Amino acid sequence: MRKVARVRLTNGKEVNAYIPGEGHNLQEHSIVLIRGGRVKDLPGVRYHIIRGALDTSGVAGRNQRRSKYGTKRPKPGQAAAAPAKGKKK
C-alpha cells in the first residue's frame, strides 16, 4: 500500500504528497517540507515529502541512499543496523 498525505500549502492549496521509505511518524497536524516529483503509479500525486526535515523523521536502519531518506550517517564502531528486508545472507 502506497503512503500519501493530504498537505495544505502556505498558499492555501491542498495537494497529495507521497511519503517515501518504510514507515513514518506523521500525524494530523505535522508540518512537512515537500518537493516536486510525481509518483507514476498514483494518479494525482505530484509531490514527495522530504524525510528528515521539519516534523518527519528519517528512515530507521537505512545504510544506502541515506540522503534520499533523511537518515544520519552511522557512527564508526557502532553495531550495523538490522539487514534490509528481502536480503539473504
N, C-alpha and C positions, 0 to 999 in steps of 0.2 A: 504494500500500500504506500503510495507516494504521500509525503507530508507537505501540506501547504498551509499558509496563514493568510488571513484577510488583514491587510495593513492599510491604515489611514495615513496618507502622506501629509506633510505640512501645508500643502496647497489645498487640502480638503478632499482630494480624490481618494477613492478606495480601490486597491488593486490586490490581486492574488500574488503571493510570493512563495517560491519553493524553499523548503528548509533542507539543505544538503546534509549528508552524513547520517550516521546511525544514532538514533535517539536525539532528544533535545530537551531543554528546560524552559521553553517558552510557555507563558501563561497569558491570561486575557489582556492585561494592561502592560505587557512588556514593551520596552522601547527597542526598536531594531534599526539596523542600517541595511539598506538594500542596494543592489547593483542591478544593472540590466543584464539580460541574457535569458532567453526563453527556454522552456523545457519542452522538448519536441513531442513527447507523448502525453502532455497535459494541455488541452485546449484552454486558452485564455490566461495561462501563467507565463508572464513575460519578464519576471524579476526573480532574483535569488536573494536570500537573506545572507548576510556576511556573518559567518560563525566567528566567535571570539571578540566581537565588537559590541559595545553597549551591554544590553541585558542577555545576550546569547553566549552560552559557554562554548568552548572548543569541543571537538570530538575526543572523548577519552580513549587512550590506548592506540592512538594513531602514530605511526612511525614514518610512513611515506606520504608525500604530498601534504605535509603538515600545514603549510601556509594557506592552502585552499580551505582548510577546515578549522583554522584558529587554534591549533594545538601547539603548546610551548615545546621547545626542544628539551628532551630528557637530559638530566644531569649525567655526566660520565660516572660509571661505577654503580649507578642505580640499577636495580633488577629490571630486566626487559619486561615490557608490558605484555599482557596476555596476547597470544597469537591471534591474528585476524581470523574471522570466520571463513571456513572453506579451505584453509591451508592445512596440508597434511605434512607430517614430519617424516 
